[in-house]
Amino acid sequence: MEKVYMNCYIAFLDILGFKKMIETMPCSEIYEIYSTRMKNGISRIYLGKELCFEMSEINMKVMLDSICFYVDSSKPNALAGLIVACEYFQEQLLKLSNPILTRGAIVRGDIFTENDIIYGPGFVKAYLMEENNAKFPRIIMTKETIDSAKENATAQMEPIIPTYTFSDFDAFYTINYWAGLNREDSKTEYPRILSHINHILDTTTDTSVRDKYLYMSKNLQRWHIPEKSNTLD
């Protein structure tokens, strides 16, 4: 049978500090990061009583310190579902006793996947964008990618993408997992995560590390709204 590409929204995420994780964390805890924390997360997106997206549509490939999430771009609300999945995944990593950070990019492009095989121009595009443009602990995409989602977005889901993203200092759109920490089940995490960030800044002179944590500190405080509480059904 001839092999053909599938057009997808692709999120390529790099787990920062993976070498340290391997050295200090038990195997079972690392497995939980890749498995349980996604499977026990958000399974469906509802707006009111209307089912807008099934998270089972999102596929995951793990490659050492990298994770690729992808979803068929023809599925209704595909990009919105992928953004929510990435937001939830990073938020869960921040809640660990030693918060774990990701850096990544979301693109629309062609890929082929079968069992353990994954390749294609879309995969390469996402990898290069993460490598060359993300720079900080954030998951970025272009406005062109966001605009392309309108093809298969329902009217009820159109506000989801603006809610979960913001235009960053360099005009890339960035997933706003900082705002997610205002939800009722997460808001107590703010002081703990801020304390962790401040500890790194108080003890580290490495410019590369400091730049990452200064970026985090700025956005954590920018989006922290103590009185705000949001929930997903």
Salt bridges, closest charged atoms under 4 A:
ASP14 OD2 - ARG103 NH2 3.52
GLU23 OE2 - LYS19 NZ 2.70
GLU54 OE2 - ARG44 NE 3.16
GLU57 OE1 - LYS75 NZ 3.74
GLU87 OE2 - ARG183 NH1 3.63
GLU91 OE2 - LYS95 NZ 3.53
GLU91 OE1 - ARG183 NH2 2.70
GLU114 OE2 - LYS3 NZ 2.87
GLU130 OE2 - ARG103 NE 2.82
ASP147 OD2 - LYS143 NZ 2.86
ASP147 OD1 - LYS150 NZ 3.84
GLU151 OE1 - ARG108 NH1 3.34
ASP168 OD2 - ARG138 NH1 2.96
ASP170 OD2 - ARG138 NH2 2.69
GLU184 OE1 - LYS187 NZ 3.18
ASP185 OD1 - ARG183 NE 3.99
GLU189 OE1 - ARG192 NH2 2.68
